[in-house]
Amino acid sequence: MEEIAKNITITVSHAVEIVAAVITGIAVIKTIYNYIFLFKPSSKITKEEIRVQFGSAVAVALELLLGADVLATAVAPSWDDIGKLAAIAAIRTALNYFLGKELREIKERNFKSEA
């Protein structure tokens, strides 16, 4: 029974990792597209907006990857697995925290400049 649970969680973990990779890939393509067309006179998007859109997608992907890591170690983890998960969780949480903080600052700056 434990082996079945482990296989299911690993499969779901891999699926979540794929979703995170797809989100990141789409965000990269969208960012490149927006950046190329940023220089057109008719463009209404700014560099800050491009950064916020990309940063938001990266934040979602980081959260998904953290969830995938938790799933991967959910069934009968060893102490080594728990240590690796703790290190990965700390790094991804710190990245997500600072990314979110920067995105909030950019949004607040843009809101103040529009008012």
C-alpha positions, 0 to 999 in steps of 0.5 A: 500500500505504501508503494502505491501511495508513493507512486501516486504522489511521485506522479502527481509531483511530476505533473505539478513540476510540468505545469510549473515549467509550462507556466514559466515557458509561457511567461518567457515567451510572452515577456520576449514578445512584449519586449520586442513590441515595446519599441513600437510607437503604438505599444501601451505596455511599459517595462515595469508592466512586463516585469510584473507580469513575468514576476507574477508567473515566476512566483506562481511557478515557485509555489507550484514547485515547492508543492511538488517537492513536498509531495515528492517527500510526503510518503515515508521520507528519510532524514536526508529527504527531509533535510533536502526539502527543508533547504529547497523550501527555505530557498524557494520561500525566500525567493518568492518572498523577495519577488513578491515584495518587489512586485508590490513595490512596483505596483505601489509605485505605478499606482502612485504615479497614476494618481 
